[in-house]
Amino acid sequence: MGGGLGMRLVVFFVVLSVVLCVPFVVWGEQWEVKYGFESVRAWLGGPGRQWGWVVAELLLVGDLVLPVPATAVMSGLGYVYGWWWGGVMAAAGSFLSGVVAYGLCRKFGERGARRLMGEGDFEKGRRLFAGRAGGWLVAMSRCLPLMPEVVACMAGVSGMPARRFLVALGCGSVPLGFVFAAAGAAGQDDPVVALGLSAGIPVVLYLASRVLMKRWTE
């Protein structure tokens, strides 16, 4: 396949996506009811309000392997704690989820990935995430269903440089968290506008971060 993506690399990406999708297929409907916007704001605003955010953070981090409706949890945080603190909590949860996925896959996933992809395709994946495209993939994936977990795992497996990953992760997670928290604070549960903003703002942030990083390394 020349300089393009290798077939085994593509297959590995698809298989990883399918594996992470299984909990959503099996339990997604039940979790959507239990942790939808209305349910989340009810238990967040209940008697344990001062500690509800801890459960919400655990849910957002657990979104890596559980069918958590993450944007509903973020909106619930905004509704109960306001757009600022709710945004901080929502962004932190999304960011931590990405860090956990990246860290675990970087530490434990490389050997298995090399065997499944073969050395040639593994190196293609490493080059992809080490280059400019890797940062864009991480930043832009945060607002998409399932893709945040898949891309963060691929970045870890491929050994993406930590600084580039963390910057890109922040550029995607911060807008996502604050936009949905602001929507929740306004009592809105319509994701269309929020998704549009959380997809567009990371472009601006990551462009700015690239300029800053380039200046710092000169």
Sequence and secondary structure as in RCSB ss.txt:
>XXXX:A:sequence
MGGGLGMRLVVFFVVLSVVLCVPFVVWGEQWEVKYGFESVRAWLGGPGRQWGWVVAELLLVGDLVLPVPATAVMS
GLGYVYGWWWGGVMAAAGSFLSGVVAYGLCRKFGERGARRLMGEGDFEKGRRLFAGRAGGWLVAMSRCLPLMPEV
VACMAGVSGMPARRFLVALGCGSVPLGFVFAAAGAAGQDDPVVALGLSAGIPVVLYLASRVLMKRWTE
>XXXX:A:secstr
 TTS  HHHHHHHHHHHHHHHHHHHHHHHHHHHHTSHHHHHHHHTSTTHHHHHHHHHHHHHHTTTS   HHHHHH
HHHHHHHHHHHHHHHHHHHHHHHHHHHHHHHHHSHHHHHHHHHHHHHHHHHHHHHSHHHHHHHHHHTTSSSHHHH
HHHHHHHTT  HHHHHHHHHHHHHHHHHHHHHHHHTT   HHHHHHHHHHHHHHHHHHHHHHHHHHH 
